[in-house]
Amino acid sequence: MSAFGLKGLRGDTALYALAVGLDRLLAFLMLPFLTRMIAPQDFGAWTQTAVSAGLLVPLVLFAFPTAIVRSFSGGAGAGAARRFFDRLGGIAGGLYVVAAGAVLAGGAAVAGWVYGDAAARALLPALLVWVAADAAIEFGIAWLRAAGRMGRVAGVLIGRSLVRYGALLVLVGGGEPPLVDWLTRFALLQALYGAAVLVLSRAQLGGAGAGRAAATDLRELLRFAVPLVALAGFTALNAVLDRYLLLRTLDLRGLAVYAAAQSLANIPTLFHTVLGFTLFPVLARHWQAGKVDKASDLMARSLQAYLFFCVPTALLITLAGPWGLPLLTTAHYGAPRSLFAALGVSVVAFGVYQILLYALLLDGRSGQVLGLAVLATAVNAGLNLLLAPHLGATGAAAAVATANLLMAALAARLAHAVLPWRFPWAGVGRISAGALLAALPLAGAAAQAQPSAVLMLGAVLLAAALYLGLDLARPGSIARSILP
């Protein structure tokens, strides 16, 4: 392992980064396509369906993906692994039936909450099929991840991206069909892919870690998962609550602008998603082996690596977003810089929380983590109700940013009680100072009344060169430690 402690993760991280990067790239390329091919209200409904599916999936899966990675990363007998696959899959299937029944029974009320219109209940079957598809894929990926099959994980994710965006091109590219028709067909295609992933992931258990029998008991695994279900639910709700509460102030057309701005602002989530996905299994192995100091050092260095990439990217989007979003979409999707700034702070803070969360989960502090999520959700809801009616989308984003900053700060304090480490304030200060200094050319270009594309691109490239140069010029360069 390098002095920075991340080279042991480099192969797995690169594979996963390739898959997630492709998905983010395709999503970015689809933004101008969708916003031009479908009406703003349909784009708003599309994004609401996506975030609502994301809210339901953790509840349906009962936090099994986290429990699977924690319990099976060290290896398990093929027969035991398949028994757990079937049992946990059966429980998740039963929970899905219950959730689907509740959604359909509450039809008009659920549609009013999700879409701001009770008449949109015709979209609920498509939403439920989407939930089933994503749950199947996430369940299968968890087993591949626990087995260390990162190549196959990357393949599954790339396949999902191609199916998802290829289906959109086919279903919407020929015109503007009724939303309920193409959304239902889209969800069904995703469900077929999810079924294929389940078959693949179960088949690979035949050779995964067959060296020892599983020491995990089903009741023990369920006890670990129970508090994580509420945690996953509140964490997901905190991330999307602003969307639902904004529908009390805006209609779907207005929400579409917020969703489009979020699509740009969420680009830096690539960094904590990739790093965390590959980091947690490695931390779990160190923890199970009693190598607490090694786990502590790896987490601290991973946090700095995350901030090294995320902070300048969020700052770039804050400065260039108000100029770039209408060019990528249409004039309807104009958004102020204050909105991008609040969204950027929210993304950076949530990534810090996600990385620190792993230490708390490994120590079995699910109850404390749940308390953090509940507190953050309550703060988010209260500030949304207070700010959104007066500040609109910017107020909603500021509420989420405040809640995420609170979670990150409290998680850092709790993590200090678990691992022998301190928050790397000096490193964070250097990263922030370097990003602010390097961003000066871009800030100057963005301040122009109507900057040209050539000017903005040149300013972005100059800012990136300055940021990298400032880091490489100092001892202990993060970039030099990460790169081969």
Residue pairs with C-beta under 8 A, 6 or more apart in sequence:
1 7
1 8
2 481
3 481
4 301
4 305
4 478
4 481
4 482
5 297
5 298
5 301
5 302
6 13
6 298
6 301
6 302
6 305
6 481
6 482
7 482
8 282
9 275
9 278
9 279
9 282
9 302
10 482
10 484
11 150
12 148
12 150
12 278
13 274
13 275
13 278
15 150
15 151
15 153
15 154
16 150
16 153
16 154
16 157
16 274
16 277
16 278
17 270
17 274
18 154
18 158
19 153
19 154
19 155
19 156
19 157
19 158
19 161
20 157
20 270
20 273
20 274
20 277
21 270
21 274
22 157
22 158
22 161
23 157
23 158
23 160
23 161
24 267
24 270
26 161
26 162
26 164
26 165
27 165
27 263
28 263
28 264
28 267
29 165
30 165
30 168
31 260
31 263
31 264
31 328
31 329
32 328
32 329
33 168
33 169
33 172
33 173
34 43
34 46
34 168
34 172
35 43
35 256
35 260
35 328
35 329
35 330
35 332
35 333
36 329
36 330
37 172
37 173
37 176
38 46
38 172
38 176
38 179
39 176
40 252
40 253
40 256
40 257
40 332
40 333
41 251
41 252
41 253
41 256
42 176
42 179
43 256
43 259
43 260
44 251
44 252
44 253
44 254
44 255
44 256
44 259
45 115
45 120
45 123
45 179
45 183
45 252
46 179
46 183
47 243
47 255
47 256
47 259
48 114
48 115
48 243
48 252
48 255
49 114
49 123
49 126
49 127
49 130
49 183
50 130
51 240
51 243
52 114
52 127
52 240
53 127
53 130
53 131
53 134
54 134
54 236
54 240
55 233
55 236
55 237
55 240
56 99
56 103
56 131
57 131
57 134
57 135
57 138
58 229
58 232
58 233
58 235
58 236
59 95
59 99
59 229
59 232
59 233
60 92
60 95
60 96
60 99
60 131
60 135
61 92
61 95
61 135
61 138
61 139
62 88
62 91
62 92
62 95
62 225
62 229
63 225
63 226
63 228
63 229
63 231
63 232
64 88
64 91
64 92
64 139
64 142
64 225
65 138
65 139
65 141
65 142
65 145
66 142
66 225
66 228
66 232
66 361
67 221
67 224
67 225
67 228
68 84
68 88
68 142
68 143
68 145
68 146
69 142
69 145
69 146
69 280
69 281
69 284
70 224
70 284
70 361
70 362
71 146
71 216
71 221
71 224
72 81
72 84
72 143
72 146
72 147
72 209
72 214
72 216
73 146
73 148
73 281
73 284
73 285
73 288
74 209
74 284
74 285
74 288
75 208
75 209
75 210
75 211
75 212
76 84
76 208
76 209
76 212
76 213
76 214
76 216
77 209
77 210
77 212
77 213
77 214
78 205
78 206
78 207
78 208
78 210
80 213
80 214
80 216
81 143
81 205
81 208
81 209
81 214
82 202
82 205
82 206
84 214
84 216
84 218
84 221
85 143
85 201
85 202
85 205
87 218
88 139
88 221
89 139
89 198
92 135
92 139
96 131
96 132
96 135
99 128
99 131
100 128
100 131
103 110
103 124
103 127
103 128
104 124
104 125
104 128
107 118
107 121
107 124
108 118
108 121
109 118
110 121
110 124
111 117
111 118
111 119
111 120
111 121
111 123
111 124
112 118
113 244
113 247
114 120
114 127
114 244
115 123
115 247
115 252
116 247
116 248
116 251
116 252
116 255
117 252
122 180
123 179
123 180
123 183
125 184
126 180
126 183
126 184
126 186
126 187
127 187
129 184
129 187
129 188
129 190
129 191
130 186
130 187
130 190
130 191
132 191
132 194
133 187
133 190
133 191
133 193
133 194
134 190
134 194
135 194
136 191
136 194
136 195
136 197
136 198
137 156
137 160
137 193
137 194
137 197
139 198
139 201
140 156
140 194
140 197
140 198
140 200
140 201
140 202
141 153
141 156
141 157
141 197
141 201
143 201
143 202
143 204
143 205
143 208
144 150
144 152
144 153
144 156
144 201
144 204
145 153
145 277
145 281
146 208
146 281
147 204
147 205
147 208
147 209
148 281
149 204
149 208
150 278
152 200
152 204
156 197
156 200
159 193
160 190
160 193
160 197
163 189
163 190
163 193
164 186
164 190
167 185
167 186
167 189
167 190
168 186
171 177
171 182
171 185
171 186
172 182
224 364
224 366
227 366
227 367
227 369
227 370
228 361
228 366
228 370
230 370
230 373
230 374
231 366
231 369
231 370
231 373
234 370
234 373
234 374
234 376
234 377
235 373
237 377
238 373
238 376
238 377
238 380
238 400
238 403
238 404
238 407
239 350
239 400
241 377
241 380
241 381
241 384
241 400
242 258
242 380
242 384
242 388
242 396
242 397
242 399
242 400
243 255
243 258
243 259
245 381
245 384
245 385
245 388
245 396
246 254
246 255
246 258
246 384
246 388
246 392
246 393
246 396
247 255
248 388
249 388
249 389
249 392
250 258
250 392
250 393
253 332
254 392
254 393
256 332
256 333
257 332
257 333
257 334
257 335
257 393
258 335
258 339
258 393
258 396
258 397
260 325
260 329
260 333
260 335
261 321
261 325
261 333
261 335
261 339
261 340
261 343
261 393
262 343
264 317
264 321
264 324
264 325
264 328
264 340
265 314
265 317
265 321
265 340
265 343
265 344
265 346
265 347
266 343
266 347
267 313
267 317
268 309
268 310
268 313
268 314
268 317
268 344
268 347
268 348
268 351
269 347
269 350
269 351
271 306
271 309
271 310
271 313
271 351
272 306
272 310
272 350
272 351
272 352
272 354
272 355
275 302
275 305
275 306
275 355
276 354
276 355
276 358
279 298
279 299
279 302
279 355
279 358
280 358
282 298
283 295
283 298
283 299
283 358
283 359
283 362
284 362
286 292
286 294
286 295
286 298
287 295
287 362
292 419
292 420
293 420
295 359
295 362
295 419
296 359
296 419
296 420
296 421
297 421
299 355
299 356
299 358
299 359
299 415
299 419
299 421
300 421
300 422
300 424
302 355
303 352
303 355
303 356
303 424
304 424
304 427
304 428
304 431
304 478
305 478
305 482
306 351
306 352
306 355
307 348
307 352
307 427
307 428
307 431
308 431
308 471
308 478
308 479
310 347
310 348
310 351
311 348
311 431
311 432
311 435
312 434
312 435
312 438
312 439
312 463
312 464
312 467
314 344
314 345
314 347
314 348
315 344
315 435
315 436
315 439
316 439
316 442
316 460
316 463
317 340
317 344
318 337
318 340
318 341
318 344
319 337
319 439
319 442
319 443
319 446
320 442
320 446
320 456
320 460
321 335
321 337
321 340
322 334
322 335
322 336
322 337
322 340
322 446
323 446
323 451
323 456
324 456
325 333
325 334
325 335
326 333
326 334
327 453
335 393
336 394
338 394
339 393
339 394
339 397
342 394
342 397
342 398
342 400
342 401
343 397
343 400
343 401
345 401
345 404
345 405
346 397
346 400
346 401
346 404
349 401
349 404
349 405
349 407
349 408
350 404
350 407
350 408
352 408
352 411
352 412
353 372
353 404
353 407
353 408
353 411
356 408
356 411
356 412
356 414
356 415
357 369
357 411
359 415
359 418
359 419
360 366
360 368
360 369
360 411
360 414
360 415
360 418
361 369
362 418
363 418
365 414
365 418
368 414
369 411
372 407
372 410
372 411
372 414
373 407
375 406
375 407
375 410
376 403
376 404
376 406
376 407
377 403
379 399
379 402
379 403
379 406
380 399
380 400
380 402
380 403
382 399
383 395
383 398
383 399
383 402
383 403
384 395
384 396
384 399
384 400
386 395
386 399
387 395
387 396
387 398
387 399
388 395
388 396
388 399
389 395
391 398
412 423
415 421
416 422
416 423
427 478
430 474
431 478
434 467
434 470
434 471
435 467
437 466
437 470
438 463
438 464
438 466
438 467
438 470
439 463
440 463
441 459
441 462
441 463
441 466
442 456
442 459
442 460
442 462
442 463
444 459
445 451
445 455
445 456
445 458
445 459
446 456
446 459
448 455
468 479
471 477
471 478
471 479
471 480
472 479
472 480
